[in-house]
Structure formats: C-alpha cells, structure tokens
C-alpha cells in the first residue's frame, strides 16, 4: 500500500476514533497526516469512503497480524500470550475505532457490515485450526469442540481488552492468570 494513503488511513483512525463519523472533519485528518485537505480527496472521494476504507484497512491489518501469530510453530499457550499482546497493542494503535464502528453503523454500507462479519468468521476459523493442532499435539483434551473453544478464547480476548474491562493500569491484571484459567478449562 502506498505510504501516503496508509498515512491518511492512520490519521483517519485517530480522528474517527476520537470524534466519531459525524464529529470528524477532513481538514483535521489532513492536519494529522501532515498533508493538504485536497490530497485526501485525491485518494478518497468522500468522508464516507474514507471511513469505509479506514475500517477495511484496520480489519485487514488485524487479520494479517492474527493470522501470522496463529501460523507460528508454537504451543497454543505461547500463541495465546502473543495474541493477547497483539490485541492490546492493536487496540492502542487504533484507539476506539471499534466504538466508532458500533456508534456509526448507519453510515456504513450493508455490504461492509457483512464483510466485517465474514472477516471475523475467518478469524474464528483460523483459531479453530490452531485449536485442532493443539488437540493433535496433546495440549488440549481430545473431546474438545474446536468451534466452542474458539468462541471461548476469542470472547475472552474481546471481553478482556475490547470491552474496556481492563483497568487503565493493566499491571493490576495478570494475563498469565487469564490464560492459565482459560487453558485449564480446555485441557
């Protein structure tokens, strides 16, 4: 991806995360990106298109990172530590973009919402494959349903970081305790 376009998308993530779709201004995105307002329109024909493309970009980045971690030749426990760290750093990078998506659903085309659902199904399938491999290696019990285990793992990630259940000082919560408790139920 061209660096300038990516820079615009990152600036848009910051702006939309902070102000939502309706409160964001193209000139503020341009200022964040260090470019002129007209340059944005050279890449995106409207604020709505920029919002749409920013969401697609963010999801693609997340999926690529997660797929890379799940493909590593590591135990499921090691993968989970890396996934939790990745998810935390991704949320910091993207700030509250998830909140922006949820609060601005009316400006998103239906096909984008369907694409988002499909993307998260793909993430779930990748996690299922990692769980199947862990079962084959004897890390998890053989009678475990990979689909249910995937839902439990992905749900715990979303709950721990995505839903802001984690306090501002993450040092108060030991991720190892969470992973240990989770894996004990799956072993």
N, C-alpha and C positions, 0 to 999 in steps of 0.2 A: 504494500500500500504506500502511496506517495506520502512523504513525511509531512507536507503541509496539510493535506487532507486529514491525516491522523492527528495532527496538532489541533486542527479545528474541532474534530470529534472529541478530543480530550477536554478542550476548553468548554465545549457544549455540555459535557458530562458535569463539569463543575457548576456551570450556570444553571442548568436544568435541575440538578440535584438540590441546589440551594433555593431556587425561586419557583420551581415547577414550570410547566409549559407556558402558561399564561403570564406569569410574572417575569419570565426571561426576556431579554432583549438581544437582538442580533448584534447591536453595537457593543454590548458588554462582552459577548462571546468573542467578537473580533479583538477587543482590547485584551482579553485574557490570552488570546492566541498570538497577539503581537502583530496583527495584520489589519488592513482596512476592511470596513464593512462590505465593500463591493467584492472583495476577494472571496468572501463566504459564498456570495451568490454565483460566483464562477464555478463552485463545486456543488452547491445545493440550491435548488430553485425557490425554496421557501423555508420558513422556520419549521413548518410541519415536516417537510422532507428531512431537514437536518435532525429533528427529534427522532424520526423513524430510523434514519441511518445510524444515529448515535446509539440507539438501543440495539440494533443489529450488530454493530461493531462491538459493543460491550459484551453481548452474549457470545459472539464468536470468540472473543479473547478469553472469556471464562471457560468455554467448552474446550478450546485448544489447550489451555493450561491444565484443566482437569484430566483430559484425555492423556496428556503427556505423563502426568503423575500416575494414572491408573495403568499405563503401559509399562511402567518400570518393573524390573525383576526384583521385587521386594515382597516381604510378608505383608499381609493385609494391615497388620498393626502399623508397620512403617508407613505404608501408603496413607493410612488414616491420619497419622501425625502430619504428613506433608500436605494432605488435602485440607485439614483444619487450618494450618498455617497459610496456605494459599488462599483459602476462602477469606480469612481475616485480612490479609494484605489486599486482596481484590476489593473487599468492601471499603477499606480505607481509601483505595485508589479511586473508586467510583462513588465514594461518599454515599449519598442516599438515593442513588438512581432507581433502586427498586421502589422506593417510596414515590418517586416521581412517576414511574410507570403505573403504579397502582392508583395514584390520585388523578392521573391524566388519561385514563383509559378511553374517554370519549373522543380524544383527538387521534387515537391510534386506529389505523385501518384494521378491520376484522382479520384480514389475512396475516397481519403482523402478530396479532394475538394468537392465531392458530400456529404460526411459525414458532412463537415462543413456547407454546405447549409442546410442539414436536421436538424442539431443541431440548427441553427438559426431559422428555421421554428418552431422547438419545443419551443424555447424561445418566439417566437411571439404568438404561441397558448396559452402558459401559461399567457402571458399578456392579450390576448383576454378574457380568463376565468376570470381574475381579473377585467377586464372592465365590463364583463357581470354581475358579482357580484355587482359591484358599481352601475350599472344601476338598478338592482333589489332593492338595498338599497336606491335608490333615490338620490344618489350622482351625477349622470350624467343623462342627458336627455334620455328619452325612445326611441327616434327615432335615436339614435346614432348607427352607424355601428361599432361593436367592432373590426373588422378587420382593418378598416381605422384608428380608434382611436389608435390601437396598432402600426400601421405603424408610425403614427404621434409621439407617445411617444417614441418608440424605435429610430426613426430617430433623435429626438431632443437630446436623450442621446448620440448617436453617433456623432452628429454634435457638441454638447457642449464640450464633452471630447475627443472622439475618433479622431476627425479630427484636434485636436490641435487648435481649435478656441478659446479655453480658454487661456487667458494670463497666464504667469508664476505666477503671483500673483492673485490667484483665489478670493482674497478678493475684487477685483475690480468688480466682478460679483456676484450678489446675486442670489443664486439658488432658493430662495423663489420667486423672481420675475419671473424667468423662469417657475416654477411650477404653480404659480398663473395665468400667461398669458395662459399657456397651458390648465389649467383646466377651465378657463373662456370660452374658445372656445368649451369645451366639455360639459359644463353644460347647 
